[in-house]
């Protein structure tokens, strides 16, 4: 009779070819991240063409609010997905689904709270983010509208992490693509045909986000692992702590970006006023450069997020060799892609800047120099998100958080504050590559140490299996 008992179906995360799995999960994740970056890029292009340099500066000043939204989505989305996959690897399905349900509820609550806070303190926030008096009216108009869409932005991004963790990366990608397509079609219509200016770009953005949210929410009715029921949505403080513990590294990575954006904007405003460029040229051109860089950086983040369910499941199942292989492949892939970005940034900075509208010769001179200097070590930037996400996915949140803090907060922010004292606005540019190299060295050290640790765990597991074999026979 025992021979007739059906064996439980193996999860492909633990058995399928690693390279095929990475492609299956990382490509949709990369597309989703690129789409998220394109929301801002498309706005920047059409605003630059239709509104001008002050419009580009306004979106740069408003961008920290988007970063805050994404940080909340990552805190809950990555944290929920990581807990979900670890529990699946440990065969604790009911706990996994409860975590998924709680994640959905917390995403909705946090999104609504953030929108209320931003609406109440909008102008003080924009001043803190570096807005000048010339830029503030544009930034206020744009931000007041996109705040309406922030709960949908948070929920959609968080839902997509759960959808990917449930084994549907293509659906997750489709959620983001639908909203981005809407944004790209209606941006020029609202700006140029309806003559809504910067407000038109904001309306196209939030309507696209709402459309993505609807598509993502529909998936939750057919969750593959197990149905998500009302009792799974009932929030628990203990579950929030569990989710936050594994999502905090990804969240801190975004919050670190927020600190960098605010510090960078205010430093550019101050030291730009002391230079030949003035305050508005550095604010406008730097906003464009950082968002263009996000295209390539998003690919690295997408690879890291695509590997999260593979790493989480296999580490929970003690398949350490598969975890190591996934990590090494992710690092090589991200470095190769970011090296392409490095070449483009060094050879064609003016051509890239020109896509976002015209400007004075001083505007282009500053933008070219910032491109070439600040992003000189772009090819190393894949190490940082891959390492941070890797440690989070295997349940070592403290190391993931350390990597999230290093490049942005511990290295870049102090350099942005110190170097300009001696080198003026050029010091801000040189802060970028120095911080990138320092973060890459630390990440390499932590990865090497963890790979050695996993080899020891693998040897212990093999020894334990050998000891059990005679007993089973």
C-alpha positions in Angstrom: 0.0 0.0 0.0 2.8 2.4 0.8 4.0 2.2 -2.8 0.6 3.6 -3.9 0.9 6.7 -1.7 1.5 9.8 -3.9 4.6 11.7 -3.2 4.2 15.4 -2.5 5.0 17.5 -5.6 8.5 19.0 -5.4 8.7 22.8 -5.6 10.6 23.8 -8.8 12.5 26.4 -6.7 14.4 23.4 -5.2 14.8 21.3 -8.3 14.7 23.3 -11.5 18.0 24.5 -13.2 19.3 27.6 -11.5 19.9 29.5 -14.7 16.4 28.9 -15.9 15.0 29.9 -12.6 16.9 33.1 -12.5 15.7 34.0 -16.0 12.1 33.0 -15.1 12.0 35.1 -11.9 14.6 37.9 -12.6 13.4 38.9 -16.1 9.9 39.8 -15.0 11.3 41.5 -11.9 13.7 43.5 -14.0 10.9 44.6 -16.3 8.8 45.6 -13.3 11.7 47.6 -11.9 12.4 49.2 -15.3 8.7 50.1 -15.6 8.8 51.8 -12.2 11.9 53.8 -13.2 10.2 54.7 -16.5 7.3 56.3 -14.7 9.7 59.0 -13.6 11.8 59.0 -16.8 8.7 59.5 -19.1 7.4 62.3 -16.9 10.9 63.9 -16.9 11.2 63.7 -20.7 7.7 65.2 -21.5 8.0 67.8 -18.7 11.4 68.8 -20.0 10.0 69.2 -23.5 6.7 70.8 -22.5 7.5 72.8 -19.3 11.2 73.3 -19.3 14.1 73.2 -16.9 12.1 74.4 -13.9 9.7 71.5 -14.5 12.5 69.0 -14.4 13.9 70.6 -11.2 10.4 70.3 -9.7 10.1 66.5 -10.3 13.6 66.1 -8.8 12.5 67.9 -5.7 9.3 65.9 -5.5 11.1 62.5 -6.1 11.9 61.9 -2.4 8.2 61.3 -1.8 8.1 58.5 -4.4 11.2 57.1 -2.7 9.3 57.1 0.7 6.4 55.2 -1.0 8.7 52.6 -2.5 10.5 52.2 0.9 7.2 51.3 2.5 6.3 48.9 -0.3 9.7 47.2 0.1 9.5 47.0 3.9 6.2 45.1 3.7 6.5 43.5 0.2 10.0 42.1 0.5 9.5 41.3 4.2 6.2 39.5 3.5 7.6 37.7 0.4 10.8 36.6 2.2 8.8 35.2 5.2 6.4 33.6 2.8 9.1 31.7 0.9 11.1 30.7 4.0 7.9 29.2 5.5 7.1 27.4 2.3 10.6 25.9 2.2 10.0 24.7 5.8 6.6 23.2 4.8 4.6 25.6 7.0 2.0 26.6 4.3 -0.7 28.0 6.6 1.7 30.4 8.3 3.0 31.4 4.9 -0.5 32.4 3.7 -1.2 34.2 6.9 1.9 36.3 6.4 0.7 37.1 2.8 -2.7 38.2 4.1 -1.2 40.4 6.8 1.1 41.9 4.2 -1.8 43.0 2.1 -3.6 44.6 5.0 -0.5 46.5 6.2 0.2 47.8 2.7 -3.2 49.4 2.5 -3.0 50.9 6.0 0.5 52.4 5.5 -0.3 53.7 2.1 -3.4 55.7 3.2 -1.5 57.1 6.3 1.4 58.3 4.1 -1.0 60.1 1.7 -2.6 61.9 4.6 0.7 63.0 6.2 2.1 64.3 2.9 -1.1 66.3 2.2 -0.9 68.0 5.6 2.8 68.9 5.4 3.3 69.3 1.7 5.1 72.8 1.4 7.4 72.2 4.4 8.4 68.9 2.9 9.2 70.4 -0.5 11.3 73.1 1.2 13.2 70.4 3.1 13.8 68.5 -0.2 15.6 71.5 -1.7 12.9 73.5 -3.6 13.9 77.1 -4.5 11.3 79.8 -4.8 11.3 79.5 -8.6 10.8 75.7 -8.4 8.3 75.5 -5.6 5.1 76.4 -7.5 5.8 73.6 -10.1 6.7 71.1 -7.4 3.6 71.9 -5.3 1.2 71.4 -8.3 2.9 68.1 -9.3 3.2 66.7 -5.8 -0.4 67.6 -4.7 -1.7 65.3 -7.5 0.7 62.4 -7.3 0.0 62.1 -3.5 -3.5 60.8 -4.4 -1.8 57.9 -6.1 0.7 57.0 -3.5 -1.5 54.4 -1.7 -2.0 52.6 -5.0 1.8 52.9 -5.8 2.6 51.3 -2.4 0.0 48.5 -2.7 0.8 47.6 -6.3 4.6 47.3 -5.6 4.0 45.3 -2.4 1.4 43.0 -4.1 3.9 42.4 -7.0 6.5 41.0 -4.5 3.8 38.6 -3.1 2.7 37.6 -6.6 6.3 36.8 -7.6 6.8 34.8 -4.4 3.7 32.8 -5.2 5.4 31.7 -8.4 3.8 34.1 -10.9 6.6 36.5 -12.0 5.1 37.1 -15.4 1.8 38.3 -13.9 3.8 40.6 -11.6 5.5 42.1 -14.6 2.2 42.5 -16.4 0.8 44.5 -13.5 3.5 47.1 -13.9 3.6 47.1 -17.7 -0.1 48.0 -18.0 0.2 51.1 -15.8 3.4 52.2 -17.5 1.8 51.8 -21.0 -1.1 54.0 -19.9 1.3 56.6 -18.5 3.4 56.7 -21.6 0.4 57.1 -23.9 -1.4 59.8 -21.8 1.6 61.8 -20.7 1.9 63.7 -24.0 -1.9 63.9 -24.4 -2.4 65.5 -21.0 0.6 67.8 -21.3 0.5 68.9 -25.0 -3.1 68.2 -26.2 -5.0 69.2 -23.1 -2.4 71.8 -22.2 -2.4 70.7 -18.5 1.4 71.2 -18.2 3.1 69.6 -15.2 -0.3 68.7 -13.7 -1.0 66.5 -16.8 2.1 64.4 -16.2 1.0 63.9 -12.6 -2.5 62.8 -13.6 -1.1 60.4 -16.2 1.1 58.9 -13.5 -1.5 58.3 -10.8 -4.1 56.9 -13.3 -1.5 54.4 -14.5 -0.8 53.5 -10.9 -4.5 52.9 -10.2 -4.8 50.7 -13.3 -1.8 48.6 -12.1 -3.3 48.3 -8.7 -6.6 46.9 -10.0 -4.8 44.2 -12.1 -2.5 43.2 -9.1 -5.5 43.1 -6.7 -7.4 40.7 -9.0 -4.6 38.2 -8.7 -5.0 37.9 -4.9 -8.4 36.2 -5.5 -6.6 33.3 -7.2 -3.4 32.9 -5.0 -1.8 29.7 -6.1 -0.3 28.5 -2.9 -3.5 28.5 -1.0 -6.6 30.8 -0.9 -6.2 34.0 1.0 -9.3 34.2 3.3 -10.6 37.0 5.5 -9.0 35.5 8.6 -5.6 35.8 6.9 -6.1 39.6 6.5 -6.6 40.1 10.2 -3.5 42.0 11.3 -1.2 41.0 14.1 1.6 43.0 15.7 3.7 39.9 15.9 3.3 39.3 12.1 4.2 43.0 11.4 7.5 42.5 13.4 8.3 39.3 11.4 7.6 41.1 8.1 9.5 44.2 9.1 12.5 42.2 10.3 13.1 40.8 6.8 12.0 43.9 4.9 13.9 46.5 6.9 17.1 46.1 4.8 15.3 46.8 1.5 13.4 49.6 3.2 16.6 51.1 4.6 18.1 51.0 1.2 15.4 53.2 -0.1 15.4 55.5 2.9 19.1 55.8 2.5 18.4 56.9 -1.1 16.0 59.4 0.4 18.7 60.8 2.7 21.0 61.1 -0.3 18.4 62.8 -2.4 17.7 65.4 0.3 21.3 66.0 1.1 22.3 66.1 -2.5 19.5 68.6 -3.5 20.3 70.9 -0.6 24.1 70.7 -1.2 23.6 71.4 -4.9 21.3 74.3 -4.1 23.8 75.9 -1.7 27.1 75.2 -3.6 25.4 75.8 -7.0 24.5 79.3 -5.8 28.2 79.9 -5.1 29.3 78.7 -8.5 28.8 79.9 -12.1 25.9 77.6 -12.6 23.4 78.9 -10.0 21.0 76.6 -8.0 18.5 75.6 -10.7 20.9 74.1 -13.2 22.4 71.6 -10.8 19.0 70.7 -9.5 17.5 70.1 -12.9 20.4 68.2 -14.5 21.2 66.1 -11.5 17.6 64.9 -11.3 17.8 63.7 -14.9 21.1 62.0 -14.3 20.0 60.1 -11.2 16.9 58.9 -12.9 18.8 57.7 -16.0 21.1 55.9 -13.7 18.1 54.3 -12.1 17.4 52.5 -15.4 20.6 50.4 -15.0 20.4 50.3 -11.2 16.8 49.0 -11.5 18.1 46.0 -13.6 20.5 45.1 -10.7 17.6 45.5 -8.2 15.4 43.4 -10.4 18.0 40.6 -10.5 18.3 40.8 -6.7 14.5 40.6 -6.2 14.1 37.9 -8.8 16.6 35.7 -6.9 14.8 36.3 -3.6 12.4 33.4 -3.8 15.1 31.1 -5.1 17.5 32.0 -2.2 14.8 32.0 0.4 13.3 28.6 -0.5 16.6 26.8 -0.9 18.2 28.2 2.2 15.1 27.2 4.2 15.4 23.7 2.6 19.1 23.6 3.4 20.1 23.4 -0.3 23.2 25.6 0.2 24.9 24.8 -3.0 22.0 26.1 -5.0 22.0 29.3 -2.9 25.7 29.9 -3.6 25.2 29.3 -7.3 22.3 31.7 -7.5 24.3 34.4 -5.7 27.3 34.1 -7.9 25.2 34.2 -11.1 23.3 37.2 -9.9 26.5 39.1 -9.2 28.1 38.4 -12.6 24.9 39.3 -14.4 24.4 42.6 -12.6 28.1 43.6 -13.1 28.0 42.9 -16.8 24.8 45.0 -17.4 26.0 47.9 -15.3 29.3 47.9 -17.2 27.2 48.8 -20.3 25.8 51.7 -18.4 29.3 52.9 -17.5 30.3 53.0 -21.2 27.2 54.9 -22.2 27.6 57.4 -19.4 31.2 58.1 -20.2 30.8 58.3 -24.0 27.4 59.9 -24.6 26.4 62.1 -21.7 25.3 65.1 -23.8 23.2 63.0 -26.1 21.4 61.4 -23.1 20.7 64.8 -21.5 19.4 66.3 -24.8 16.5 63.8 -24.7 15.1 65.7 -21.7 14.9 69.1 -23.5 17.1 72.1 -24.3 19.1 74.2 -22.0 22.0 76.7 -21.9 25.6 75.7 -22.7 26.4 75.9 -18.9 23.5 73.5 -18.2 25.0 70.9 -20.6 28.6 71.4 -19.4 27.5 70.8 -15.8 25.4 67.8 -16.7 28.2 66.2 -18.7 30.7 66.5 -15.9 28.3 65.2 -13.3 27.5 62.2 -15.5 31.1 61.3 -16.0 32.4 61.9 -12.5 29.6 61.0 -10.1 28.8 57.7 -12.0 32.4 56.7 -12.8 32.1 53.5 -10.7 28.7 52.5 -12.0 29.9 49.0 -12.9 30.4 48.2 -9.2 26.9 49.2 -8.2 25.4 45.7 -8.7 27.2 44.3 -5.7 25.3 46.5 -3.2 21.7 45.5 -4.0 22.5 41.9 -4.7 24.3 41.5 -1.4 21.7 43.4 0.6 18.7 41.4 -0.9 20.6 38.1 -0.6 21.1 38.4 3.2 17.5 39.5 3.6 16.2 36.5 1.6 18.1 34.0 3.8 16.8 35.6 7.0 20.0 37.5 8.0 18.3 40.9 8.2 21.1 42.7 10.1 23.7 42.1 7.4 21.2 43.1 4.8 20.5 46.3 6.6 24.2 47.0 7.0 24.7 46.8 3.2 21.7 49.0 2.8 23.2 51.7 5.0 26.9 51.5 3.8 26.9 53.0 0.3 24.3 55.7 0.9 24.3 56.8 4.5 27.7 55.7 5.9 29.8 56.6 2.8 28.0 58.9 0.3 26.2 61.4 2.6 29.3 62.2 4.7 31.3 62.7 1.5 28.7 64.9 0.0 28.9 67.1 3.1 32.7 67.1 3.5 34.2 67.2 0.1 32.5 70.4 -1.2 34.0 72.3 1.8 37.4 71.8 0.0 36.4 71.4 -3.6 33.1 73.3 -4.0 30.4 71.8 -6.2 33.1 69.4 -7.8 33.4 67.7 -4.4 29.8 66.6 -4.7 30.6 64.9 -8.0 33.7 63.0 -6.6 31.7 61.7 -3.6 29.9 59.2 -5.9 32.7 57.0 -7.1 34.5 57.0 -3.8 31.4 55.7 -2.0 30.7 53.1 -4.7 34.2 51.6 -4.4 34.0 51.5 -0.6 30.6 49.8 -0.6 31.7 47.3 -3.2 34.7 46.3 -1.1 32.6 45.8 2.0 30.0 43.8 0.1 32.7 41.5 -1.4 34.0 40.8 2.0 30.6 39.9 3.5 29.8 37.7 0.5 33.0 35.8 0.7 32.5 35.2 4.4 28.9 33.9 3.9 29.9 31.6 1.1 32.5 30.0 3.4 29.8 29.7 6.1 27.4 27.9 3.7 30.1 25.4 2.7 30.5 24.5 6.4 26.7 24.1 6.8 26.6 22.0 3.7 29.3 19.7 5.0 27.5 19.4 8.3 24.3 18.5 6.5 26.0 15.8 4.5 27.6 14.4 7.6 24.3 14.3 9.4 22.7 12.5 6.4 25.4 9.9 6.4 24.9 9.2 10.1 21.2 8.7 9.6 21.5 6.3 6.6 22.3 3.1 8.6 19.3 3.8 10.9 16.9 4.2 8.0 18.2 0.9 6.4 
